Amino acid sequence: MEVFKAEYANPLYRLPMTFTEIFPVGVVSAVSAGLLRNRRFLSAR
């Protein structure tokens, strides 16, 4: 844990680590929004 603490103090390490934590959520949100905008997707018929 001490090694991770020392690495995380470096901004060049912290920026990509933070990006990889948040990026997948954004991708899933964008795909979901794109699918749900399509009227034929999940239609009630």
SERO-4910 file (N, C-alpha, C, O; in steps of 0.05 Angstrom, whole numbers):
BEGIN
 pado doro    nc1    nc2    nc3   cac1   cac2   cac3    cc1    cc2    cc3    oc1    oc2    oc3
  Met    A     16    -24      0      0      0      0     17     25      0     10     45    -12
  Glu    A     40     24     13     59     47     13     69     53    -15     73     76    -22
  Val    A     74     32    -30     83     36    -58     62     50    -74     68     68    -89
  Phe    A     37     41    -71     15     54    -86     12     83    -77      7    100    -94
  Lys    A     15     88    -52     13    116    -42     35    133    -54     30    156    -61
  Ala    A     59    123    -56     81    138    -68     76    143    -98     82    164   -108
  Glu    A     67    122   -112     61    125   -141     39    145   -145     40    160   -164
  Tyr    A     18    144   -129     -6    160   -133      0    190   -128    -15    207   -136
  Ala    A     22    196   -113     30    223   -108     40    237   -134     41    261   -136
  Asn    A     49    220   -153     60    230   -178     36    236   -197     21    219   -204
  Pro    A     34    262   -206     11    269   -224     12    254   -251     -9    249   -263
  Leu    A     35    247   -261     37    232   -286     27    203   -283     21    190   -303
  Tyr    A     26    193   -259     14    167   -253    -15    170   -246    -32    153   -255
  Arg    A    -22    190   -231    -49    194   -221    -69    200   -244    -91    190   -244
  Leu    A    -61    217   -263    -79    225   -285    -89    201   -301   -113    197   -304
  Pro    A    -71    184   -312    -81    161   -327    -97    141   -310   -116    128   -319
  Met    A    -89    137   -285   -103    119   -267   -132    129   -262   -151    113   -263
  Thr    A   -135    155   -257   -161    166   -253   -178    164   -279   -202    158   -278
  Phe    A   -166    169   -302   -179    167   -327   -190    139   -332   -212    135   -341
  Thr    A   -173    119   -327   -182     91   -331   -204     82   -312   -218     63   -318
  Glu    A   -206     96   -289   -228     89   -271   -254    101   -281   -275     88   -278
  Ile    A   -254    124   -293   -278    139   -300   -287    133   -329   -311    132   -334
  Phe    A   -268    128   -347   -274    125   -376   -294    103   -382   -312    108   -398
  Pro    A   -292     79   -371   -312     58   -377   -340     66   -371   -359     58   -385
  Val    A   -344     82   -350   -371     90   -342   -382    109   -364   -406    107   -371
  Gly    A   -365    127   -374   -374    145   -395   -380    130   -421   -399    137   -435
  Val    A   -365    110   -427   -370     94   -452   -397     80   -450   -412     80   -468
  Val    A   -402     67   -427   -427     53   -423   -450     73   -424   -471     67   -436
  Ser    A   -447     96   -412   -468    117   -413   -474    126   -442   -497    129   -449
  Ala    A   -453    130   -457   -456    139   -485   -470    118   -502   -487    124   -518
  Val    A   -462     93   -498   -474     71   -514   -504     68   -506   -521     65   -523
  Ser    A   -510     70   -480   -537     68   -471   -554     91   -482   -577     86   -491
  Ala    A   -544    115   -481   -558    138   -492   -563    135   -522   -585    141   -531
  Gly    A   -543    125   -536   -547    121   -565   -568    100   -571   -584    104   -589
  Leu    A   -568     78   -556   -588     58   -560   -616     67   -553   -635     61   -567
  Leu    A   -619     81   -531   -645     90   -522   -656    112   -539   -681    117   -538
  Arg    A   -640    126   -554   -650    147   -572   -664    134   -596   -680    147   -609
  Asn    A   -657    110   -603   -668     96   -625   -697     87   -618   -700     72   -598
  Arg    A   -717     96   -632   -744     89   -626   -750     59   -628   -767     49   -614
  Arg    A   -736     45   -646   -742     17   -650   -729     -1   -628   -736    -24   -625
  Phe    A   -711     10   -613   -698     -5   -591   -716     -5   -567   -724     16   -557
  Leu    A   -723    -29   -557   -741    -32   -534   -769    -21   -540   -781     -9   -522
  Ser    A   -778    -24   -564   -805    -14   -570   -826    -30   -555   -822    -54   -549
  Ala    A   -849    -18   -550   -871    -31   -535   -887    -50   -553   -904    -64   -542
  Arg    A   -882    -51   -578   -897    -68   -596   -889    -96   -593   -900   -114   -606
***
